[in-house]
């Protein structure tokens, strides 16, 4: 078995964020549009804003790992959960510090401690 480290836990959270972004949107069943498809001219298509590239639905293995990560967040406090998810989403430290009302060093320390708690718990489970 491999040892869990803070870095591996952080990578798994980042993967979970990407997996969540790739999940299809939830739609209410039974509702649909009866409007016909709009056919656009070539000039209209060229002038449109570029949409972000859709990567498609995530693989089942990625969803399983996402489920594991969602179980891990129960091992840490609510403020730590917010901090870990914000960093996994790639939010810079400055907005995080403003949101949580702490300085950068304190935010970094709390983030590191939260990841360490999860890694330690995972290492104890696998032993």
Buried (B, 14 or more C-beta within 10 A) or exposed (E): EEEBBBEBBBEBBBBBBBBBEBEEEEEEEEEEEEEEEEEEEEEEEEEEEEEEEEEEEBEEEBBEBBEEBEEBBEBBEEEBBBBBBBBBEEEEBEEBBEEBEBEEEEBBEBBEBBBBBBBBBBBEEEE
